[in-house]
Amino acid sequence: MPRRRSPEEADLVERAFRVLPGGTLGNVYLPREEAFLLRRGLGSRVWDVSGNEYIDYLLGSGPLVLGHAHPAVVQAVQEAVAQGSTFFHSNEAAVLLAEEITRAVPCAEKVRFLTSGTEANLFALRLARAYRRRDKVLKFEGGFHGFSDYGAVSVTPRKGLPFPQGEVNTAGVPRAITDLVLVAPFNDLATTEQILARHHEEVAAVLVEPFQRVIPPAPGFLEGLREVTRRYGILLIFDEVVTGFRFAYGGAQEYYGVVPDLATLGKIVGGGYPLSAVVGREEVMRFFDPALEGSEEFVPLISTLAGNPIAAVAGLATLRELRKPGAYQRLFAIGRRVREGLQKALREAEVPAQVVGEDPLFDVFFTPDPVVDYRSGRKADAARLARFNALLRERGILKGQTKFYISLAHTEEDIRQTIAAFREVAFLLAREEARLR
């Protein structure tokens, strides 16, 4: 059932390709013949310029855990914007949101706001280097921490270099950055411990997504990281831009029961508006204090829209909804049904695939083998995943290149339609594969 494209949307797509590199904002890329532009969203659904309707599992890449245009968020923003859109100065809404974060997130004794996950991870690493007076950091292969030079190391490596050697895959990033970034395999505690045993005197911090992209931590992995970093006095940083307020009100550190020294937050905490944060222990966070200006300890951080009052009130409204009794039980229940429906459809169609993740956030890897880290995930058939995503779009199911994000706005009818689409697509993939044999 191909999408229809109106003359208006066709014209806008052509205009997009004239003024935007690749015709895209850079987040979601589709070839010109498949490209479309979204116009509005409400609840669990979005509509493109031609009027095609989609059940949305992209959800702005995660911020919209309540769905699009949630009434509580809309009302809070409308009331706030009439009082001024930004101040640069400290403001009431930002203080209230910072207080709520410290109540919610186990490691958060102090909060410093920014506007993007890239910024938050960049400054978390800078803070760690200032505190430890060391320059090197350790990250995990395939981990995504934004687009700073440090974050760009070994995100999508292709060479299979021996650990802890990193690889730069992004044009414009100095190759010299790999001298400062050690790389370990996710879920491999033994290798990580060996690297830190050799290099701990040089390392400021270990930066990890506690749930890497869609790969859960193996039992004992995060606990082991906490123990080995504490042993060597290295700061442990959780990148919770994705997992913060998603797996539990206290994030992945509450869900998995491991508390880092620092964490970065984004997405949900801004309620769909640009906002991120570095949070952590007071003895480390104090290096941001402007009272230290002029000392060797001071880490200056100025960001024009950090703590923007509109983003802060949107975040506060979102968190109020998530505090309501049963919110996380419902989120997990919705996700479980979608996730299990996907796995069942693939199994019944005899399509070799793994559905990997947790109930509120998961994806499919087209491989018969378990996926536990970047290299095992890379063995999956990426072309088949792209085909799977395209077939779902034709049936009104929208997701990103990777990840199904689940929201509290997804309904029984959404689940039913989604699972029906999974069945159609799984059997179509199986028939296509059979024809190729």
Secondary structure, 3 states (H helix, E strand, C coil): CCCCCCHHHHHHHHHHHHHCHHHCCCCCCCCCCCCCCEEEEEECEEEECCCCEEEECCHHHCCCCCCECCHHHHHHHHHHHCCCCCCCCCCHHHHHHHHHHHHHCCCCCEEEEECCHHHHHHHHHHHHHHHHCCCEEEEECCCCCCCCCCCCECCCCCCCCCCCCCCECCCCCCHHHHHCEEEECCCCHHHHHHHHHHHCCCEEEEEECCCECCECCCCCHHHHHHHHHHHHCCEEEEEECCCCCCCCCCHHHHHHCCCCCEEEECHHHHCCCCCEEEEECHHHHHHHCHHHCCCCCCCCCCCCCCCCHHHHHHHHHHHHHHCCCCHHHHHHHHHHHHHHHHHHHHHHCCCCCEEEEECCEEEEECCCCCCCCHHHHHCCCHHHHHHHHHHHHHCCEECCCCCEECCCCCCHHHHHHHHHHHHHHHHHHHHHHHHHC
